[in-house]
Amino acid sequence: MSKLSFIVFSIMVLSNIAPAQVLVHQFFPMGINGDFLGDSLINKSEILNKAGIRKIIVNQVPPVISSTYKSKTYTINQNGNIESMRTYISTPKTDSGFWLNDSCFYNSNGKLMESKSYDGRGKMYLQYIVEWLDKNSAKSYTIPEIKGDSLINYNYYDENGRMRRQTRFRMGQDPQTSSYFYNKDGLLDSVRYENSLIPTTVFKRKQLKKNKLIEWEHERGKISWTYNSSGQCIKTTYHAKNRGPMARQPYVFTKQRPEYIQNMEVSYYYNSNGTLSKITEKQSSGQKLTVTYSYE
């Protein structure tokens, strides 16, 4: 299911601390909010297929946090790929909510060809099309397009299904091409931007006893991921740059005012077969969100 991570209805709800140049949620787990399909980077198709799973039921442990999903249910096909997803978005303060429904369609080789998103009344509000140019390259776009704008992606993959290059065409702008490079651990190592003043994005690695830490520093802070010796991501931590009490105050870094402050930590827990058991998300405000996973 990791190949599904570029589906547009997950891309459109990026974490607001990530700059647009790097769609990092396509490559590393980003927690519960912001990407409804983010857990597919962990509950990969090969894991689900091996375990014989055909349905995933995800529920948020009460009290439910407003404007987050209360529950979602995936149906899984024989290849371990998502066929459909039904999501309930909760607004506990008004004791109400609404449903979103998504369906995915594949070709005979198991590659995504199309996805459709519907509201609770069954009206389609978004369609995502993938045209495979050959076995390792695809053109993708959405219908309907945003008024006055259009975006077409050309994605190129290696034999392992990892994105190697992407060219983005947006109305009124020059094409933007990014090249992706991977570490020996199979995870993203760096991103290089062609014909651009944007510097190369680097994901730094540190060994912490049996665990590995991967860090990505950007203009608003940094994000770190912790992986265990089995290659499972066990934690995502968000660090915001500390600008002091005044938003316009220049950076002043002292022992009393560290350069970074931790504002959210996400922890991932696993079953013995490698599937997700639960995810917890704790913010610096003390607010905690927990979702659990069950399987059929």
C-alpha positions in Angstrom: 0.0 0.0 0.0 3.0 2.4 0.1 2.4 3.1 -3.5 -0.9 4.6 -2.6 0.7 7.4 -0.6 0.8 9.7 -3.6 -3.1 9.6 -3.9 -4.2 13.2 -4.2 -6.8 13.2 -1.5 -4.1 12.5 1.0 -1.7 15.0 -0.6 -4.2 17.8 -0.3 -4.2 17.8 3.5 -0.5 18.2 4.1 0.8 19.0 7.6 1.1 22.8 7.7 4.7 22.8 9.0 6.1 21.1 5.9 7.2 23.3 2.9 5.6 22.5 -0.4 8.9 21.5 -2.0 9.0 18.1 -0.2 5.8 16.0 0.1 7.4 14.2 3.0 4.3 12.4 4.0 4.7 10.2 0.9 7.9 8.8 2.4 7.7 8.9 6.2 4.9 8.4 8.7 3.4 11.7 9.8 1.0 10.7 12.5 -2.8 10.6 12.7 -4.0 14.0 11.4 -3.5 15.5 8.0 -3.2 12.4 5.9 -6.0 9.8 6.0 -3.8 7.3 4.2 -0.7 7.9 6.1 -0.9 4.6 8.0 -0.5 2.8 4.6 3.2 3.5 4.8 3.2 1.2 7.9 0.4 -1.2 7.1 2.0 -2.1 3.8 0.4 -4.3 1.2 2.9 -7.1 1.6 2.3 -7.2 5.4 -1.5 -7.2 5.0 -1.4 -9.8 2.2 0.8 -12.1 4.2 -1.6 -11.8 7.2 -4.6 -12.5 5.0 -6.3 -9.2 6.0 -9.3 -8.0 4.0 -10.6 -5.3 6.4 -9.1 -2.7 8.7 -11.2 -1.0 11.3 -9.7 2.1 13.0 -11.3 3.9 15.9 -10.4 6.9 18.0 -10.4 6.3 21.7 -12.8 8.7 23.5 -12.8 11.6 24.2 -12.8 12.2 20.4 -10.8 15.3 19.4 -12.9 17.8 17.3 -12.3 17.9 13.5 -10.4 14.6 13.5 -11.7 11.3 12.2 -13.7 9.3 14.7 -13.4 6.1 12.7 -12.4 4.7 9.3 -12.7 1.4 7.7 -10.6 0.0 4.8 -11.5 -2.9 2.6 -8.4 -4.7 1.2 -8.2 -6.7 -2.1 -6.4 -9.9 -2.7 -3.1 -8.0 -3.4 -3.2 -6.2 -0.1 -4.2 -2.9 -1.7 -6.9 -0.5 -0.6 -10.2 -1.0 -2.4 -12.3 1.5 -0.4 -12.1 3.7 2.7 -15.0 5.0 4.7 -14.2 7.8 7.1 -16.3 9.6 9.7 -15.2 13.1 10.7 -16.4 14.0 14.1 -17.4 17.4 15.6 -18.1 16.4 19.3 -19.0 19.9 20.4 -22.1 19.7 18.3 -22.5 15.9 18.6 -22.4 15.6 14.8 -20.1 14.7 11.9 -20.0 13.6 8.3 -18.9 10.7 6.2 -16.3 10.6 3.4 -16.1 7.6 1.0 -13.2 6.8 -1.3 -12.8 4.0 -3.8 -9.6 2.9 -5.6 -9.4 1.0 -8.9 -6.4 -1.0 -10.3 -5.2 -2.5 -13.5 -4.4 -6.2 -14.0 -0.8 -5.6 -12.7 -2.1 -4.2 -9.4 -1.2 -0.6 -10.2 -3.5 2.2 -9.2 -5.5 3.6 -12.2 -8.1 5.8 -10.5 -9.6 6.9 -7.2 -12.9 8.6 -6.5 -14.0 10.5 -3.5 -17.6 11.0 -2.4 -19.4 12.9 0.3 -21.9 11.4 2.6 -24.7 11.9 0.1 -22.9 9.9 -2.6 -21.9 12.9 -4.7 -18.4 12.6 -6.2 -16.3 15.7 -5.4 -12.9 14.5 -6.5 -11.5 12.1 -9.1 -7.8 11.2 -9.4 -6.5 9.6 -12.6 -3.3 7.8 -13.2 -2.2 7.0 -16.7 0.7 4.5 -16.8 3.1 5.4 -19.6 5.1 2.2 -19.0 5.7 -0.1 -16.1 7.8 2.5 -14.2 6.3 5.9 -15.1 2.9 7.5 -14.8 1.0 10.7 -15.5 -1.4 11.8 -12.8 -4.0 14.6 -12.4 -7.3 15.4 -10.7 -10.8 16.1 -11.9 -12.2 18.6 -11.3 -9.2 21.0 -11.3 -9.1 23.9 -8.9 -10.5 26.9 -10.7 -7.8 28.9 -12.5 -5.2 26.3 -11.7 -4.1 22.8 -12.9 -1.4 20.4 -11.8 -0.1 17.4 -13.7 2.5 15.2 -12.2 4.9 12.9 -14.1 6.2 10.3 -11.7 9.1 7.9 -12.4 9.8 4.8 -10.3 12.5 2.2 -9.9 12.0 -1.5 -10.0 11.1 -1.5 -6.3 8.3 1.0 -6.8 10.1 3.9 -5.2 9.8 7.3 -6.8 13.0 8.4 -8.5 12.0 11.5 -10.3 8.9 13.7 -10.4 8.1 16.6 -12.8 5.2 18.9 -11.9 3.5 21.1 -14.5 1.4 23.9 -13.0 -0.5 26.5 -15.0 1.5 29.7 -15.5 4.7 28.3 -13.9 7.9 26.6 -15.2 8.0 22.8 -14.8 9.5 21.7 -11.5 11.6 18.5 -11.4 12.7 16.7 -8.3 15.1 13.7 -8.1 14.9 11.3 -5.1 17.8 9.3 -3.7 17.6 6.5 -1.1 19.8 5.3 1.7 21.0 1.6 1.9 18.2 1.2 4.5 15.7 1.7 1.6 14.3 5.0 3.0 14.6 8.5 1.5 18.1 10.0 1.8 17.8 13.3 -0.1 15.9 15.2 -2.7 17.5 17.4 -5.4 15.7 20.1 -7.3 16.7 20.7 -10.9 17.1 24.3 -12.2 16.1 25.7 -8.9 17.6 27.8 -6.1 16.1 25.5 -3.6 18.9 23.6 -1.8 19.0 19.9 -1.7 16.9 18.4 1.0 18.8 16.0 3.2 17.5 13.5 5.7 20.2 13.1 8.3 20.7 9.8 10.2 22.0 9.0 13.7 22.4 5.6 15.4 20.9 5.5 18.9 21.9 2.1 20.3 19.5 -0.3 18.6 17.4 2.4 17.1 18.0 4.8 14.2 17.0 8.5 14.1 16.3 10.3 10.8 16.0 14.1 10.9 14.7 16.6 8.4 15.3 20.2 9.2 13.3 22.9 7.3 12.5 26.6 7.6 10.0 26.2 10.3 11.6 23.6 12.4 12.5 19.9 12.1 10.8 16.5 12.1 12.5 13.3 13.4 11.6 9.7 12.9 12.8 6.8 15.1 13.1 3.3 13.6 13.7 0.1 15.6 16.1 -2.7 14.7 13.3 -4.4 12.7 12.9 -1.4 10.4 9.6 -0.3 12.0 8.9 3.4 12.6 8.1 3.7 16.3 8.0 7.5 16.7 7.6 10.8 14.8 8.5 14.0 16.6 7.8 17.5 15.5 10.1 20.3 16.7 9.1 23.9 16.0 11.7 26.7 15.9 11.5 28.7 19.1 10.8 32.3 18.1 10.3 33.5 21.6 7.1 35.1 23.0 6.7 37.6 20.2 6.1 36.3 16.7 8.2 39.1 15.2 11.0 38.9 17.7 14.4 37.8 16.1 15.8 34.4 17.0 17.7 34.5 20.3 19.1 31.2 21.3 20.3 30.7 24.8 20.3 28.0 27.4 16.9 29.4 28.6 15.5 29.6 25.1 16.5 26.5 23.0 16.5 26.7 19.2 13.8 24.1 19.0 10.8 23.2 21.1 9.0 19.9 20.8 5.3 20.4 20.0 4.1 17.0 19.1 5.1 13.3 19.5 3.5 10.4 17.6 4.2 6.8 18.7 3.4 3.7 16.7 2.7 0.2 18.2 2.7 -3.1 16.4 1.2 -6.6 16.5 3.4 -9.6 16.2 2.5 -10.0 12.5 3.8 -6.5 11.7 0.5 -4.7 11.5 -0.4 -1.6 13.4 -1.9 -2.0 16.8 -2.4 1.6 17.8 -1.1 5.1 17.3 -0.9 7.8 20.0 -0.4 11.5 19.3 0.6 13.8 22.2 0.8 17.6 21.8 2.8 20.0 23.9 -0.5 21.4 25.1 -1.2 18.1 26.8 -3.9 17.0 24.4 -3.6 13.3 23.5 -5.2 11.4 20.7 -5.2 7.6 20.4 -6.5 5.4 17.6 -6.7 1.6 17.7 -6.6 -1.0 14.8 -8.5 -4.2 14.5 -8.5 -6.6 11.5 -10.7 -9.1 9.7 
